[in-house]
Amino acid sequence: MLKKAEFHRLLEHGPLILDGATGSNLQKAGMPRGCCTEQWILDNPNALVTLQRQYAASGSQIIYAPTFQAQPIALQKVGLEKDTEKINEQLVRLSRSVSDSVFVAGNLTTLAAYTDSYDEACFDLLVENYRRQIKGLLAGGADLLAAETLMYPTEAEAILTAAELEGADTVLYTFTMQQDGSLFSGRDAAPVLQELEQAGAFAVGFNCVAADDMLPGLVSRLRRYVKGPLVCKPNAGNPVIGNDNLAHYPMNPEEFAHIQKDCYEMGASILGGCCGTSPDFIRAMCQNILSFNKM
């Protein structure tokens, strides 16, 4: 795992570019809805490798290993809990095979769907689950960890504790939140991000928030609290449910790139895309921000 100082040096030369959506693009490549994503990828590795190579070619410097729900609690639902470490290790190694020119982030996420409370006993369970996942991510050679779509501060605290216990130095944390900066729990996101940064997070910010004209304002507000790298990984607009009962995102790559350029100008230094985005969105974003930097 790379140290925080190494990524800070990279940021001296401009923003760090993340990848975009994974699951929706894999569904386009044939992954069935409702399946165990991690197992399907291991059975169909070419679909992921092709997508991540496209992200790398589009300008992504960091790609997320497809380990979003590869925690013991989630894997238990499909009978794979005992293979937690092995699955995470294999998926990171698969992403590492994509390109020598990109960094690989081991991906973690909320466990809100699997717990009804966040008392002390639950916190200990969360820490143990994240520790097992992190063991596998590190064994696979992850360059950093990326905890995303978090809903509650307790989840971030559990990941922070687990990462420290496993010796993982470089972790970025992103919450899903409202445009006014409120978290799913109702708390104001800004001081939560500030506390995480002060506790040792490499970078903090948001993902899975709709990209629109209000987004740069959210970045500006968070920047007043966050001193270090700020992550901006939004969706391609607000989803619309189609006749196929699937979420469709209306924003095109050029519109997305324009908003991300404004977010960069407001202080976001680690940028990518979430739901509804693709390699075309990352390419347009890179071109737009590069043009801005040359002005």
Order of alpha helices (4+ residues) and beta strands (2+ residues): alpha-beta-alpha-alpha-alpha-beta-alpha-alpha-beta-alpha-beta-alpha-beta-alpha-beta-alpha-beta-beta-beta-alpha-beta-alpha
